[in-house]
Amino acid sequence: MCKATVVYEEKLGKRREGWCVYLNKTRDFTFYSDKQVKEKMAQGEKINGLKLDANNHVVMDEAFTTSLLAKTGLATFTPIFENEDAAISGKYYALVRVLNSKAGNEYELVTNRCGVEMVSEGKLLAMLTLISIGGVKLNSTGGLDVCETVEGAAMANTNRKARIKEEGKADSPA
């Protein structure tokens, strides 16, 4: 399980000041400098959306997200990489937690505006048809592939496999 998820990069002009991160345990937003990120990673902590490159620089983890935004001014967000989704919406979402409820899985998302939203699987699927979301992708069958470092990912992927198996049994002739 991951202890934090990056929400956006904080910049002053073209110079990076740090990263806004969501702390999964305390459910708070805070800011880490590159030095703090490196220290956390050296202690074995994983920060979803960030990694160290070969030169030991903090960079966006493209396995988790490709649409991370940089805050370059008061409420001004620009894509770190040229990405149509982020440029169009101006809003970034990252999946931080999957919760199992009677109605099915619910997904906790954080936004680059320091908001937290709970969405159903149907709404998450609809959102993914429009924009990319950190920590989750659409797979070739139209289902969800949740990043393994997201809290509850194993449960989400197991529940999805069980539903697919049951749907296959329902479709097969008796």
C-alpha positions as CSV (number, residue, x, y, z in Angstrom):
1,M,0.0,0.0,0.0
2,C,1.2,3.5,-0.8
3,K,1.3,6.2,1.8
4,A,0.9,9.2,-0.5
5,T,-0.2,10.2,-4.0
6,V,1.0,13.2,-6.0
7,V,-1.7,15.7,-6.9
8,Y,0.3,18.3,-8.8
9,E,3.7,19.9,-9.3
10,E,4.2,23.3,-7.8
11,K,6.3,25.7,-9.9
12,L,7.5,29.2,-9.6
13,G,8.0,30.3,-13.2
14,K,9.9,27.4,-14.7
15,R,11.6,26.3,-11.5
16,R,10.0,23.4,-9.5
17,E,9.2,24.3,-5.9
18,G,7.8,20.9,-4.9
19,W,4.9,18.6,-5.1
20,C,1.4,18.6,-3.6
21,V,0.7,15.2,-2.2
22,Y,-2.3,13.5,-0.7
23,L,-1.5,11.5,2.4
24,N,-3.6,8.4,2.3
25,K,-3.5,7.6,6.1
26,T,-4.4,11.1,7.4
27,R,-6.4,12.1,4.4
28,D,-4.6,15.4,4.2
29,F,-2.9,17.4,1.5
30,T,0.7,18.6,2.1
31,F,3.7,19.8,0.1
32,Y,7.0,17.9,-0.3
33,S,10.2,19.4,-1.8
34,D,12.3,17.2,-4.1
35,K,14.6,16.6,-1.1
36,Q,11.7,15.4,1.1
37,V,10.5,13.1,-1.7
38,K,14.0,11.6,-2.1
39,E,14.2,11.1,1.7
40,K,10.8,9.4,1.8
41,M,11.8,7.1,-1.1
42,A,15.1,6.3,0.6
43,Q,13.1,5.2,3.7
44,G,11.2,2.8,1.4
45,E,8.0,4.8,1.1
46,K,6.3,4.9,-2.3
47,I,4.6,8.0,-3.5
48,N,2.2,7.2,-6.3
49,G,2.9,9.3,-9.4
50,L,6.6,10.0,-8.6
51,K,9.8,8.1,-9.1
52,L,13.6,8.7,-9.2
53,D,15.3,8.6,-12.6
54,A,18.8,7.3,-13.4
55,N,20.3,10.7,-12.3
56,N,18.4,10.6,-8.9
57,H,16.0,13.4,-10.0
58,V,12.4,13.3,-9.0
59,V,10.2,12.8,-12.1
60,M,6.6,11.9,-12.9
61,D,6.0,8.1,-12.9
62,E,4.5,7.4,-16.2
63,A,3.4,3.9,-15.1
64,F,1.0,5.6,-12.7
65,T,0.0,8.7,-14.7
66,T,0.8,10.7,-17.9
67,S,-1.5,13.6,-17.3
68,L,-0.1,15.2,-14.1
69,L,-0.5,19.0,-14.0
70,A,1.9,21.7,-12.8
71,K,0.6,24.7,-10.9
72,T,2.3,27.7,-12.4
73,G,0.3,30.5,-10.9
74,L,-2.8,31.2,-8.8
75,A,-5.2,28.5,-9.9
76,T,-3.3,28.1,-13.2
77,F,-2.6,24.5,-14.1
78,T,-0.6,23.4,-17.2
79,P,0.2,19.9,-18.3
80,I,3.7,18.6,-17.4
81,F,3.7,16.6,-20.7
82,E,1.7,17.7,-23.7
83,N,-1.5,15.6,-23.1
84,E,-4.8,16.4,-24.7
85,D,-6.8,15.2,-21.7
86,A,-5.2,17.4,-19.1
87,A,-5.0,20.4,-21.5
88,I,-8.7,20.2,-22.3
89,S,-10.1,19.6,-18.8
90,G,-7.6,21.6,-16.7
91,K,-8.3,19.1,-13.9
92,Y,-6.4,16.1,-12.8
93,Y,-7.7,13.0,-11.0
94,A,-5.8,10.3,-9.2
95,L,-7.3,7.1,-7.7
96,V,-6.1,6.7,-4.1
97,R,-8.4,4.0,-2.6
98,V,-10.9,1.3,-3.6
99,L,-13.7,0.5,-1.2
100,N,-16.0,-2.4,-1.3
101,S,-19.6,-1.7,-0.6
102,K,-22.9,-3.5,-1.0
103,A,-23.5,-1.7,-4.2
104,G,-20.1,-2.7,-5.6
105,N,-16.7,-1.0,-5.6
106,E,-16.5,2.7,-4.9
107,Y,-13.4,4.6,-5.9
108,E,-11.9,7.5,-4.0
109,L,-10.3,10.1,-6.2
110,V,-8.3,13.2,-5.4
111,T,-8.1,16.3,-7.7
112,N,-5.5,18.9,-8.4
113,R,-7.8,21.4,-6.7
114,C,-7.3,19.4,-3.4
115,G,-10.7,17.8,-3.5
116,V,-11.7,14.3,-2.7
117,E,-14.5,12.6,-4.5
118,M,-16.2,9.1,-4.2
119,V,-17.4,7.7,-7.5
120,S,-19.1,4.5,-8.5
121,E,-17.5,2.1,-11.0
122,G,-19.9,3.2,-13.7
123,K,-19.0,6.9,-13.2
124,L,-15.3,6.0,-13.2
125,L,-15.6,4.1,-16.4
126,A,-17.4,7.0,-18.0
127,M,-14.8,9.5,-16.8
128,L,-12.0,7.2,-18.3
129,T,-13.6,7.4,-21.7
130,L,-13.1,11.2,-21.6
131,I,-9.9,11.8,-19.6
132,S,-7.0,9.7,-18.2
133,I,-6.9,9.2,-14.4
134,G,-3.8,8.5,-12.4
135,G,-3.7,4.9,-11.0
136,V,-6.3,3.4,-13.2
137,K,-6.7,2.6,-16.9
138,L,-9.3,1.0,-19.2
139,N,-8.2,-2.4,-20.3
140,S,-9.0,-4.0,-23.7
141,T,-12.2,-5.5,-22.5
142,G,-13.6,-2.2,-21.3
143,G,-12.9,-2.9,-17.6
144,L,-10.6,-1.3,-15.1
145,D,-7.0,-2.0,-14.5
146,V,-6.1,-0.5,-11.1
147,C,-2.4,0.2,-10.3
148,E,-1.2,-2.3,-7.7
149,T,0.1,0.5,-5.4
150,V,-3.4,1.9,-5.0
151,E,-5.0,1.0,-1.6
152,G,-7.5,-1.8,-2.2
153,A,-6.3,-2.5,-5.7
154,A,-6.0,-6.3,-5.1
155,M,-9.6,-6.3,-4.0
156,A,-10.8,-4.3,-7.0
157,N,-8.9,-6.5,-9.5
158,T,-10.1,-9.7,-7.7
159,N,-13.7,-8.6,-7.6
160,R,-13.5,-7.6,-11.3
161,K,-12.2,-11.1,-12.2
162,A,-14.9,-12.8,-10.2
163,R,-17.6,-10.7,-12.0
164,I,-16.1,-11.5,-15.4
165,K,-16.1,-15.2,-14.5
166,E,-19.7,-15.1,-13.3
167,E,-20.8,-13.2,-16.5
168,G,-19.1,-15.9,-18.6
169,K,-21.1,-18.6,-16.7
170,A,-24.3,-16.7,-17.2
171,D,-23.6,-16.3,-21.0
172,S,-22.7,-20.0,-21.5
173,P,-25.5,-22.4,-22.4
174,A,-26.5,-24.8,-19.7
